């Protein structure tokens, strides 16, 4: 059976997502203020979105659901994302990207919940949790700002179920109209080194000029063969593992430029 086309999954639930989006923020995110942008010259990039990878199957009932997770730190996907983002940042006038070692453990706390339990209001990312690490890193490397990529969670806009998707992983739904995709659901923030607070926050997506519900629906997916997405992680062959690793490493490349430019859109930065 062929993978279910992503655009069909998104279109099927587009009206519902749009209604939910209109209940929240009514406009697209604003770019950072020109005065803030013009004092930013030295920037570093940290990605904490691709340490864990999930495989999630949603069946006809909750009893048929499957969910498993592995640590893919050794794939070094976050480091590849940092390099991709650095290349896009260097295309913007007046910015110098600084590369320096950092504590992966300290910055991974950006993925902590923002409250006492796992509920939509507390899903995060938790930018405050990395405040001390951000201030120290900025000071040590004489930075003006720090770009941080974190996992994000959202309701299931792919299959329209009551499940949650987020971060890096595989989502597969069936039987019937089969959906089989790899996803990256992430947020990126430009943190001001003067106070470690976000100057701008974006969903990593190709569409940055829409309501939030529409923006998250343009987060990068790629279709996967159903026989691969339905294979439990411990049973992946070396070829399957390499295919997933390769697809994941390039998954967000079409989104970085649009996402970053939306942050600096009206900054009028000068070299």
Secondary structure, 3 states (H helix, E strand, C coil): CCCCCHHHHHHHCHHHHHHHHHCCCCCCCCCCCHHHHCCCCEEEEEEECCCEEEEEEECCCHHHCEEEEEECHHHCHHHHHHHHHHHHHCCCCCCEECCCCCCHHHHHHHHCCCCCCCCHHHCCCCHHHHHHHHHHHHHHHCCCEEEEEEECEEECCCCCCCCEEEEEEEEEECCCCCEEEEEEEEEEEEEECCCCEEEEEEECCCCCCCCHHHHHCCCCEEECCHHHHCCCHHHCCHHHHHHHHHHHHHCCHHHHHHHHHHHCCCCCCCC
